[in-house]
Amino acid sequence: MKKPRLRIQTKLLFVLLGISLIPLIVFAYIAQEDIVSISRYTIEASNSLGQSAAADSAAALEHLGTEIIKQKAQDVALQCRIFISSHPHLTLADLQRNQQFQKIAVQSVGKTGYTIVYERRTGIMRFHPNREIVNFDMHRWRDMLPEFWNLFEKTLDGSTGGGFYNWKDSDQVIRRKYMYMAPVEGTPYMVAATTYIDEFSRPVEETRLRIAAATEKIKEEVNRAINGIQGNFTAIMFLIVLLVVYVSFVMSRAITMPILALIKGAKAIGRAEMEYKVVVRTGDELEDLADSFNKMASDLKWHMEDLQCTTAEKERLQKELEIARGIQQRLLPQHAPEIEGIDVAASNLPAREIGGDFFDFIPVSLDAWGFVIADVSGKGMPAAIFMGLSRTLVRASTTDNPSAAAAIRQANELICRDSTSGMFVTLFYGVYETKRRLLRYVNAGHNPPLLIRRGNSEPMALKARGIALGVIHFIDLEERELTLEGGDILVCFTDGVTEAINADHEPFGTERLIEIVMENRQRRAGEIVAAIEKAVMDYAGKEPQFDDITLMVVKVL
């Protein structure tokens, strides 16, 4: 009898080995491809999200930096104006010797930046942290620093402006700086604030490096996990080869079912079905592999839910800001009161969700009404809170108080007592007596309102000696009075009106405001307010509104 060349047992062994190994090889390939695909997607998505977040953060921080520098220049210019207007007898030499004014004129910006004061038209530096440059003619830098000079020269006519320029450090490293210049109103001086812009974006670079390091670590961990899974597959396949010799059906079934479950799970994860669970109860590496799949799906699901929560939190904050804006708008008068002999209207357009400007109509007595328009320093939520405090204290101080100066001095005392934020508020307050048509007013560092007399084309600015509220406890306010006549128009406004800029960064200006009022002087107060708002918005075009716009028009009938 011819001996068989291959026994059935041997054939069955080869068949069982083939049947067992082929699915495992296929599974290993599919699983590895899915794992590699998922890991690659996870790493790329993490890296892309991190880089995108870093880039957005850098851009946002640079923009915030330019706004901080700009605000610093404007604040120092306002402080200089307040000081100079409070000390009109001081000469330039007196100011340069005055330590208090030195501290106001030269302040720090960021870590290394500073503010300076120079003369418009002449371009002579008057206040600078480097004593060697004080009284220095900046025209000498025209050729040495052309980028700096181009920015500097544009403001010699008193215009505001800002921009970037390259600056070579003492170690010969060229870094980019941002400078913004603002005029000191009523003086021949300009204030410039400048610092390295990368001071604001430097934390983003550190974050970007940490993101790259974390991504590389994740990549190493994923590769280690994949190598571990491959090792597990090798061990499992070796065990199957040994056990298939003794137990065919049980082992083939024990191997086939978990493999099919794992393949199905891998495909489900590849389709981003994160709720899918692979159930394997073999007690060996296949069960560990299934648990790894399930944990991977759970982790990915958690990351997706976390992203959704972040988005929901952002929406919640936006909703809260909308609610805050509604509350703030309700603090302002919803309708102008009906006052005998005059037509009055006012409006407020915040630059952001919430603003710092406010206006109010206050019944002082049976035949006298108070009019308030004010501008709080700063922006955002702090300015809004300070606005609410200031409005309440001003209203409480002026009600039943016929003296404009005494009422505002009392309001200043209350504001200084309750505020520790260092913020201040400029304000114009007038008391109008309807019987005598007499207007008594004070101006606490605010833009002087414009009074346009009937039949007169030249407006009069209602100026009076005084400084902003909240700066010092005891202030000296000059109270003035004048008689109004039928057809007279009083226009009160904040600097958001005259400082609105167009695409060429040119301010709207007082002249355009006067022109709009003169064109509409025959119309009602509300129509004049609407015409001014429309003119400002049309002038700005697509340029973003960077300051609150508040108007009040009083027309004598």
RAPEKA-V870612 format. One record per residue. N is the residue number from 1. RES is the residue in three letters. SS is DSSP state (helix for helix, strand for strand, loop for the rest). OMEGA is omega in whole degrees, 0 to 359 (* if undefined). Layout:
# RAPEKA-V870612
n=N res=RES ss=SS omega=OMEGA
n=N res=RES ss=SS omega=OMEGA
This chain:
# RAPEKA-V870612
n=1 res=MET ss=loop omega=183
n=2 res=LYS ss=loop omega=179
n=3 res=LYS ss=loop omega=178
n=4 res=PRO ss=loop omega=180
n=5 res=ARG ss=loop omega=177
n=6 res=LEU ss=loop omega=179
n=7 res=ARG ss=loop omega=178
n=8 res=ILE ss=helix omega=179
n=9 res=GLN ss=helix omega=179
n=10 res=THR ss=helix omega=178
n=11 res=LYS ss=helix omega=180
n=12 res=LEU ss=helix omega=179
n=13 res=LEU ss=helix omega=179
n=14 res=PHE ss=helix omega=180
n=15 res=VAL ss=helix omega=181
n=16 res=LEU ss=helix omega=177
n=17 res=LEU ss=helix omega=179
n=18 res=GLY ss=helix omega=180
n=19 res=ILE ss=helix omega=182
n=20 res=SER ss=helix omega=186
n=21 res=LEU ss=helix omega=183
n=22 res=ILE ss=helix omega=178
n=23 res=PRO ss=helix omega=180
n=24 res=LEU ss=helix omega=179
n=25 res=ILE ss=helix omega=178
n=26 res=VAL ss=helix omega=180
n=27 res=PHE ss=helix omega=180
n=28 res=ALA ss=helix omega=181
n=29 res=TYR ss=helix omega=182
n=30 res=ILE ss=helix omega=181
n=31 res=ALA ss=helix omega=180
n=32 res=GLN ss=helix omega=179
n=33 res=GLU ss=helix omega=179
n=34 res=ASP ss=helix omega=180
n=35 res=ILE ss=helix omega=179
n=36 res=VAL ss=helix omega=180
n=37 res=SER ss=helix omega=181
n=38 res=ILE ss=helix omega=180
n=39 res=SER ss=helix omega=179
n=40 res=ARG ss=helix omega=179
n=41 res=TYR ss=helix omega=181
n=42 res=THR ss=helix omega=181
n=43 res=ILE ss=helix omega=181
n=44 res=GLU ss=helix omega=180
n=45 res=ALA ss=helix omega=179
n=46 res=SER ss=helix omega=181
n=47 res=ASN ss=helix omega=181
n=48 res=SER ss=helix omega=180
n=49 res=LEU ss=helix omega=179
n=50 res=GLY ss=helix omega=180
n=51 res=GLN ss=helix omega=179
n=52 res=SER ss=helix omega=179
n=53 res=ALA ss=helix omega=179
n=54 res=ALA ss=helix omega=180
n=55 res=ALA ss=helix omega=179
n=56 res=ASP ss=helix omega=180
n=57 res=SER ss=helix omega=179
n=58 res=ALA ss=helix omega=180
n=59 res=ALA ss=helix omega=180
n=60 res=ALA ss=helix omega=180
n=61 res=LEU ss=helix omega=177
n=62 res=GLU ss=helix omega=178
n=63 res=HIS ss=helix omega=178
n=64 res=LEU ss=helix omega=179
n=65 res=GLY ss=helix omega=179
n=66 res=THR ss=helix omega=179
n=67 res=GLU ss=helix omega=179
n=68 res=ILE ss=helix omega=179
n=69 res=ILE ss=helix omega=180
n=70 res=LYS ss=helix omega=180
n=71 res=GLN ss=helix omega=179
n=72 res=LYS ss=helix omega=180
n=73 res=ALA ss=helix omega=181
n=74 res=GLN ss=helix omega=179
n=75 res=ASP ss=helix omega=180
n=76 res=VAL ss=helix omega=177
n=77 res=ALA ss=helix omega=179
n=78 res=LEU ss=helix omega=179
n=79 res=GLN ss=helix omega=178
n=80 res=CYS ss=helix omega=181
n=81 res=ARG ss=helix omega=180
n=82 res=ILE ss=helix omega=181
n=83 res=PHE ss=helix omega=184
n=84 res=ILE ss=helix omega=179
n=85 res=SER ss=helix omega=178
n=86 res=SER ss=helix omega=180
n=87 res=HIS ss=loop omega=186
n=88 res=PRO ss=loop omega=183
n=89 res=HIS ss=loop omega=185
n=90 res=LEU ss=loop omega=175
n=91 res=THR ss=loop omega=178
n=92 res=LEU ss=helix omega=180
n=93 res=ALA ss=helix omega=178
n=94 res=ASP ss=helix omega=180
n=95 res=LEU ss=helix omega=181
n=96 res=GLN ss=helix omega=177
n=97 res=ARG ss=helix omega=184
n=98 res=ASN ss=loop omega=183
n=99 res=GLN ss=helix omega=180
n=100 res=GLN ss=helix omega=179
n=101 res=PHE ss=helix omega=176
n=102 res=GLN ss=helix omega=180
n=103 res=LYS ss=helix omega=179
n=104 res=ILE ss=helix omega=186
n=105 res=ALA ss=helix omega=183
n=106 res=VAL ss=loop omega=179
n=107 res=GLN ss=loop omega=180
n=108 res=SER ss=strand omega=176
n=109 res=VAL ss=strand omega=184
n=110 res=GLY ss=loop omega=181
n=111 res=LYS ss=loop omega=187
n=112 res=THR ss=loop omega=184
n=113 res=GLY ss=strand omega=184
n=114 res=TYR ss=strand omega=174
n=115 res=THR ss=strand omega=180
n=116 res=ILE ss=strand omega=178
n=117 res=VAL ss=strand omega=179
n=118 res=TYR ss=strand omega=181
n=119 res=GLU ss=strand omega=173
n=120 res=ARG ss=loop omega=182
n=121 res=ARG ss=loop omega=181
n=122 res=THR ss=loop omega=182
n=123 res=GLY ss=loop omega=181
n=124 res=ILE ss=strand omega=179
n=125 res=MET ss=strand omega=182
n=126 res=ARG ss=strand omega=179
n=127 res=PHE ss=strand omega=183
n=128 res=HIS ss=loop omega=179
n=129 res=PRO ss=loop omega=177
n=130 res=ASN ss=loop omega=184
n=131 res=ARG ss=helix omega=181
n=132 res=GLU ss=helix omega=183
n=133 res=ILE ss=helix omega=179
n=134 res=VAL ss=loop omega=184
n=135 res=ASN ss=loop omega=180
n=136 res=PHE ss=strand omega=179
n=137 res=ASP ss=strand omega=186
n=138 res=MET ss=helix omega=176
n=139 res=HIS ss=helix omega=180
n=140 res=ARG ss=helix omega=181
n=141 res=TRP ss=helix omega=184
n=142 res=ARG ss=loop omega=182
n=143 res=ASP ss=loop omega=183
n=144 res=MET ss=loop omega=181
n=145 res=LEU ss=loop omega=186
n=146 res=PRO ss=helix omega=181
n=147 res=GLU ss=helix omega=178
n=148 res=PHE ss=helix omega=183
n=149 res=TRP ss=helix omega=180
n=150 res=ASN ss=helix omega=177
n=151 res=LEU ss=helix omega=184
n=152 res=PHE ss=helix omega=186
n=153 res=GLU ss=helix omega=184
n=154 res=LYS ss=loop omega=184
n=155 res=THR ss=loop omega=181
n=156 res=LEU ss=loop omega=175
n=157 res=ASP ss=loop omega=179
n=158 res=GLY ss=loop omega=181
n=159 res=SER ss=loop omega=172
n=160 res=THR ss=loop omega=179
n=161 res=GLY ss=strand omega=179
n=162 res=GLY ss=strand omega=179
n=163 res=GLY ss=strand omega=183
n=164 res=PHE ss=strand omega=173
n=165 res=TYR ss=strand omega=180
n=166 res=ASN ss=strand omega=182
n=167 res=TRP ss=strand omega=180
n=168 res=LYS ss=strand omega=179
n=169 res=ASP ss=loop omega=178
n=170 res=SER ss=loop omega=177
n=171 res=ASP ss=loop omega=175
n=172 res=GLN ss=loop omega=177
n=173 res=VAL ss=loop omega=181
n=174 res=ILE ss=strand omega=178
n=175 res=ARG ss=strand omega=184
n=176 res=ARG ss=strand omega=177
n=177 res=LYS ss=strand omega=173
n=178 res=TYR ss=strand omega=180
n=179 res=MET ss=strand omega=176
n=180 res=TYR ss=strand omega=184
n=181 res=MET ss=strand omega=181
n=182 res=ALA ss=strand omega=181
n=183 res=PRO ss=strand omega=170
n=184 res=VAL ss=loop omega=188
n=185 res=GLU ss=loop omega=178
n=186 res=GLY ss=loop omega=181
n=187 res=THR ss=loop omega=177
n=188 res=PRO ss=loop omega=188
n=189 res=TYR ss=strand omega=174
n=190 res=MET ss=strand omega=175
n=191 res=VAL ss=strand omega=176
n=192 res=ALA ss=strand omega=175
n=193 res=ALA ss=strand omega=183
n=194 res=THR ss=strand omega=173
n=195 res=THR ss=strand omega=178
n=196 res=TYR ss=strand omega=184
n=197 res=ILE ss=loop omega=181
n=198 res=ASP ss=helix omega=173
n=199 res=GLU ss=helix omega=181
n=200 res=PHE ss=helix omega=184
n=201 res=SER ss=helix omega=183
n=202 res=ARG ss=helix omega=178
n=203 res=PRO ss=helix omega=180
n=204 res=VAL ss=helix omega=178
n=205 res=GLU ss=helix omega=177
n=206 res=GLU ss=helix omega=178
n=207 res=THR ss=helix omega=179
n=208 res=ARG ss=helix omega=179
n=209 res=LEU ss=helix omega=178
n=210 res=ARG ss=helix omega=178
n=211 res=ILE ss=helix omega=180
n=212 res=ALA ss=helix omega=180
n=213 res=ALA ss=helix omega=179
n=214 res=ALA ss=helix omega=179
n=215 res=THR ss=helix omega=179
n=216 res=GLU ss=helix omega=178
n=217 res=LYS ss=helix omega=177
n=218 res=ILE ss=helix omega=179
n=219 res=LYS ss=helix omega=179
n=220 res=GLU ss=helix omega=180
n=221 res=GLU ss=helix omega=179
n=222 res=VAL ss=helix omega=178
n=223 res=ASN ss=helix omega=178
n=224 res=ARG ss=helix omega=179
n=225 res=ALA ss=helix omega=179
n=226 res=ILE ss=helix omega=178
n=227 res=ASN ss=helix omega=177
n=228 res=GLY ss=helix omega=179
n=229 res=ILE ss=helix omega=178
n=230 res=GLN ss=helix omega=176
n=231 res=GLY ss=helix omega=178
n=232 res=ASN ss=helix omega=178
n=233 res=PHE ss=helix omega=181
n=234 res=THR ss=helix omega=180
n=235 res=ALA ss=helix omega=180
n=236 res=ILE ss=helix omega=181
n=237 res=MET ss=helix omega=178
n=238 res=PHE ss=helix omega=178
n=239 res=LEU ss=helix omega=181
n=240 res=ILE ss=helix omega=180
n=241 res=VAL ss=helix omega=180
n=242 res=LEU ss=helix omega=186
n=243 res=LEU ss=helix omega=181
n=244 res=VAL ss=helix omega=179
n=245 res=VAL ss=helix omega=184
n=246 res=TYR ss=helix omega=183
n=247 res=VAL ss=loop omega=184
n=248 res=SER ss=loop omega=187
n=249 res=PHE ss=helix omega=184
n=250 res=VAL ss=helix omega=183
n=251 res=MET ss=helix omega=179
n=252 res=SER ss=helix omega=179
n=253 res=ARG ss=helix omega=181
n=254 res=ALA ss=helix omega=180
n=255 res=ILE ss=helix omega=187
n=256 res=THR ss=helix omega=185
n=257 res=MET ss=helix omega=178
n=258 res=PRO ss=helix omega=180
n=259 res=ILE ss=helix omega=179
n=260 res=LEU ss=helix omega=178
n=261 res=ALA ss=helix omega=181
n=262 res=LEU ss=helix omega=177
n=263 res=ILE ss=helix omega=180
n=264 res=LYS ss=helix omega=179
n=265 res=GLY ss=helix omega=180
n=266 res=ALA ss=helix omega=179
n=267 res=LYS ss=helix omega=179
n=268 res=ALA ss=helix omega=178
n=269 res=ILE ss=helix omega=177
n=270 res=GLY ss=helix omega=176
n=271 res=ARG ss=loop omega=178
n=272 res=ALA ss=loop omega=174
n=273 res=GLU ss=loop omega=189
n=274 res=MET ss=loop omega=179
n=275 res=GLU ss=loop omega=183
n=276 res=TYR ss=loop omega=179
n=277 res=LYS ss=loop omega=175
n=278 res=VAL ss=loop omega=182
n=279 res=VAL ss=loop omega=178
n=280 res=VAL ss=loop omega=181
n=281 res=ARG ss=loop omega=180
n=282 res=THR ss=loop omega=180
n=283 res=GLY ss=loop omega=181
n=284 res=ASP ss=loop omega=183
n=285 res=GLU ss=helix omega=179
n=286 res=LEU ss=helix omega=177
n=287 res=GLU ss=helix omega=176
n=288 res=ASP ss=helix omega=179
n=289 res=LEU ss=helix omega=178
n=290 res=ALA ss=helix omega=177
n=291 res=ASP ss=helix omega=178
n=292 res=SER ss=helix omega=176
n=293 res=PHE ss=helix omega=182
n=294 res=ASN ss=helix omega=179
n=295 res=LYS ss=helix omega=178
n=296 res=MET ss=helix omega=179
n=297 res=ALA ss=helix omega=180
n=298 res=SER ss=helix omega=180
n=299 res=ASP ss=helix omega=179
n=300 res=LEU ss=helix omega=178
n=301 res=LYS ss=helix omega=180
n=302 res=TRP ss=helix omega=179
n=303 res=HIS ss=helix omega=179
n=304 res=MET ss=helix omega=178
n=305 res=GLU ss=helix omega=178
n=306 res=ASP ss=helix omega=177
n=307 res=LEU ss=helix omega=178
n=308 res=GLN ss=helix omega=178
n=309 res=CYS ss=helix omega=178
n=310 res=THR ss=helix omega=178
n=311 res=THR ss=helix omega=180
n=312 res=ALA ss=helix omega=179
n=313 res=GLU ss=helix omega=178
n=314 res=LYS ss=helix omega=179
n=315 res=GLU ss=helix omega=180
n=316 res=ARG ss=helix omega=178
n=317 res=LEU ss=helix omega=178
n=318 res=GLN ss=helix omega=179
n=319 res=LYS ss=helix omega=179
n=320 res=GLU ss=helix omega=177
n=321 res=LEU ss=helix omega=178
n=322 res=GLU ss=helix omega=178
n=323 res=ILE ss=helix omega=179
n=324 res=ALA ss=helix omega=179
n=325 res=ARG ss=helix omega=179
n=326 res=GLY ss=helix omega=179
n=327 res=ILE ss=helix omega=182
n=328 res=GLN ss=helix omega=180
n=329 res=GLN ss=helix omega=178
n=330 res=ARG ss=helix omega=175
n=331 res=LEU ss=helix omega=180
n=332 res=LEU ss=loop omega=178
n=333 res=PRO ss=loop omega=180
n=334 res=GLN ss=loop omega=179
n=335 res=HIS ss=loop omega=176
n=336 res=ALA ss=loop omega=180
n=337 res=PRO ss=loop omega=175
n=338 res=GLU ss=loop omega=184
n=339 res=ILE ss=strand omega=183
n=340 res=GLU ss=loop omega=173
n=341 res=GLY ss=loop omega=180
n=342 res=ILE ss=strand omega=174
n=343 res=ASP ss=strand omega=186
n=344 res=VAL ss=strand omega=178
n=345 res=ALA ss=strand omega=180
n=346 res=ALA ss=strand omega=178
n=347 res=SER ss=strand omega=180
n=348 res=ASN ss=strand omega=178
n=349 res=LEU ss=strand omega=181
n=350 res=PRO ss=loop omega=177
n=351 res=ALA ss=loop omega=178
n=352 res=ARG ss=loop omega=179
n=353 res=GLU ss=loop omega=178
n=354 res=ILE ss=loop omega=186
n=355 res=GLY ss=loop omega=183
n=356 res=GLY ss=loop omega=178
n=357 res=ASP ss=strand omega=170
n=358 res=PHE ss=strand omega=175
n=359 res=PHE ss=strand omega=181
n=360 res=ASP ss=strand omega=173
n=361 res=PHE ss=strand omega=189
n=362 res=ILE ss=strand omega=175
n=363 res=PRO ss=strand omega=182
n=364 res=VAL ss=strand omega=177
n=365 res=SER ss=strand omega=182
n=366 res=LEU ss=loop omega=182
n=367 res=ASP ss=loop omega=179
n=368 res=ALA ss=strand omega=178
n=369 res=TRP ss=strand omega=176
n=370 res=GLY ss=strand omega=178
n=371 res=PHE ss=strand omega=182
n=372 res=VAL ss=strand omega=167
n=373 res=ILE ss=strand omega=188
n=374 res=ALA ss=strand omega=181
n=375 res=ASP ss=strand omega=179
n=376 res=VAL ss=strand omega=177
n=377 res=SER ss=loop omega=178
n=378 res=GLY ss=loop omega=183
n=379 res=LYS ss=loop omega=171
n=380 res=GLY ss=helix omega=186
n=381 res=MET ss=helix omega=179
n=382 res=PRO ss=helix omega=180
n=383 res=ALA ss=helix omega=180
n=384 res=ALA ss=helix omega=179
n=385 res=ILE ss=helix omega=179
n=386 res=PHE ss=helix omega=177
n=387 res=MET ss=helix omega=180
n=388 res=GLY ss=helix omega=178
n=389 res=LEU ss=helix omega=183
n=390 res=SER ss=helix omega=181
n=391 res=ARG ss=helix omega=181
n=392 res=THR ss=helix omega=182
n=393 res=LEU ss=helix omega=178
n=394 res=VAL ss=helix omega=181
n=395 res=ARG ss=helix omega=180
n=396 res=ALA ss=helix omega=183
n=397 res=SER ss=helix omega=186
n=398 res=THR ss=helix omega=181
n=399 res=THR ss=loop omega=180
n=400 res=ASP ss=loop omega=179
n=401 res=ASN ss=loop omega=186
n=402 res=PRO ss=loop omega=182
n=403 res=SER ss=loop omega=181
n=404 res=ALA ss=helix omega=183
n=405 res=ALA ss=helix omega=181
n=406 res=ALA ss=helix omega=181
n=407 res=ALA ss=helix omega=182
n=408 res=ILE ss=helix omega=174
n=409 res=ARG ss=helix omega=177
n=410 res=GLN ss=helix omega=178
n=411 res=ALA ss=helix omega=179
n=412 res=ASN ss=helix omega=178
n=413 res=GLU ss=helix omega=181
n=414 res=LEU ss=helix omega=180
n=415 res=ILE ss=helix omega=179
n=416 res=CYS ss=helix omega=181
n=417 res=ARG ss=helix omega=185
n=418 res=ASP ss=helix omega=185
n=419 res=SER ss=loop omega=175
n=420 res=THR ss=loop omega=186
n=421 res=SER ss=loop omega=184
n=422 res=GLY ss=loop omega=180
n=423 res=MET ss=loop omega=180
n=424 res=PHE ss=loop omega=182
n=425 res=VAL ss=strand omega=172
n=426 res=THR ss=strand omega=190
n=427 res=LEU ss=strand omega=169
n=428 res=PHE ss=strand omega=181
n=429 res=TYR ss=strand omega=178
n=430 res=GLY ss=strand omega=176
n=431 res=VAL ss=strand omega=183
n=432 res=TYR ss=strand omega=177
n=433 res=GLU ss=strand omega=187
n=434 res=THR ss=loop omega=183
n=435 res=LYS ss=loop omega=184
n=436 res=ARG ss=loop omega=185
n=437 res=ARG ss=loop omega=182
n=438 res=LEU ss=strand omega=178
n=439 res=LEU ss=strand omega=173
n=440 res=ARG ss=strand omega=187
n=441 res=TYR ss=strand omega=172
n=442 res=VAL ss=strand omega=179
n=443 res=ASN ss=strand omega=181
n=444 res=ALA ss=strand omega=175
n=445 res=GLY ss=strand omega=184
n=446 res=HIS ss=loop omega=174
n=447 res=ASN ss=loop omega=181
n=448 res=PRO ss=loop omega=175
n=449 res=PRO ss=loop omega=181
n=450 res=LEU ss=strand omega=176
n=451 res=LEU ss=strand omega=180
n=452 res=ILE ss=strand omega=182
n=453 res=ARG ss=loop omega=177
n=454 res=ARG ss=loop omega=179
n=455 res=GLY ss=loop omega=180
n=456 res=ASN ss=loop omega=183
n=457 res=SER ss=loop omega=181
n=458 res=GLU ss=loop omega=180
n=459 res=PRO ss=loop omega=178
n=460 res=MET ss=strand omega=178
n=461 res=ALA ss=strand omega=182
n=462 res=LEU ss=loop omega=180
n=463 res=LYS ss=loop omega=175
n=464 res=ALA ss=loop omega=182
n=465 res=ARG ss=loop omega=179
n=466 res=GLY ss=loop omega=179
n=467 res=ILE ss=loop omega=183
n=468 res=ALA ss=loop omega=178
n=469 res=LEU ss=strand omega=178
n=470 res=GLY ss=loop omega=181
n=471 res=VAL ss=loop omega=177
n=472 res=ILE ss=loop omega=185
n=473 res=HIS ss=loop omega=186
n=474 res=PHE ss=loop omega=183
n=475 res=ILE ss=loop omega=178
n=476 res=ASP ss=loop omega=181
n=477 res=LEU ss=loop omega=177
n=478 res=GLU ss=loop omega=178
n=479 res=GLU ss=loop omega=178
n=480 res=ARG ss=strand omega=178
n=481 res=GLU ss=strand omega=176
n=482 res=LEU ss=strand omega=181
n=483 res=THR ss=strand omega=179
n=484 res=LEU ss=loop omega=180
n=485 res=GLU ss=loop omega=180
n=486 res=GLY ss=loop omega=181
n=487 res=GLY ss=loop omega=177
n=488 res=ASP ss=loop omega=180
n=489 res=ILE ss=strand omega=176
n=490 res=LEU ss=strand omega=181
n=491 res=VAL ss=strand omega=176
n=492 res=CYS ss=strand omega=185
n=493 res=PHE ss=strand omega=173
n=494 res=THR ss=loop omega=185
n=495 res=ASP ss=helix omega=175
n=496 res=GLY ss=helix omega=179
n=497 res=VAL ss=helix omega=186
n=498 res=THR ss=helix omega=182
n=499 res=GLU ss=loop omega=174
n=500 res=ALA ss=loop omega=186
n=501 res=ILE ss=strand omega=176
n=502 res=ASN ss=loop omega=182
n=503 res=ALA ss=loop omega=179
n=504 res=ASP ss=loop omega=180
n=505 res=HIS ss=loop omega=176
n=506 res=GLU ss=loop omega=182
n=507 res=PRO ss=strand omega=178
n=508 res=PHE ss=loop omega=172
n=509 res=GLY ss=helix omega=181
n=510 res=THR ss=helix omega=182
n=511 res=GLU ss=helix omega=179
n=512 res=ARG ss=helix omega=178
n=513 res=LEU ss=helix omega=180
n=514 res=ILE ss=helix omega=181
n=515 res=GLU ss=helix omega=179
n=516 res=ILE ss=helix omega=180
n=517 res=VAL ss=helix omega=181
n=518 res=MET ss=helix omega=179
n=519 res=GLU ss=helix omega=186
n=520 res=ASN ss=loop omega=187
n=521 res=ARG ss=loop omega=179
n=522 res=GLN ss=loop omega=183
n=523 res=ARG ss=loop omega=180
n=524 res=ARG ss=loop omega=184
n=525 res=ALA ss=helix omega=180
n=526 res=GLY ss=helix omega=179
n=527 res=GLU ss=helix omega=177
n=528 res=ILE ss=helix omega=177
n=529 res=VAL ss=helix omega=181
n=530 res=ALA ss=helix omega=180
n=531 res=ALA ss=helix omega=179
n=532 res=ILE ss=helix omega=179
n=533 res=GLU ss=helix omega=181
n=534 res=LYS ss=helix omega=180
n=535 res=ALA ss=helix omega=180
n=536 res=VAL ss=helix omega=182
n=537 res=MET ss=helix omega=178
n=538 res=ASP ss=helix omega=180
n=539 res=TYR ss=helix omega=181
n=540 res=ALA ss=helix omega=179
n=541 res=GLY ss=loop omega=181
n=542 res=LYS ss=loop omega=178
n=543 res=GLU ss=loop omega=181
n=544 res=PRO ss=loop omega=177
n=545 res=GLN ss=loop omega=184
n=546 res=PHE ss=loop omega=178
n=547 res=ASP ss=loop omega=180
n=548 res=ASP ss=loop omega=178
n=549 res=ILE ss=strand omega=182
n=550 res=THR ss=strand omega=184
n=551 res=LEU ss=strand omega=170
n=552 res=MET ss=strand omega=180
n=553 res=VAL ss=strand omega=177
n=554 res=VAL ss=strand omega=181
n=555 res=LYS ss=strand omega=180
n=556 res=VAL ss=strand omega=183
n=557 res=LEU ss=loop omega=*
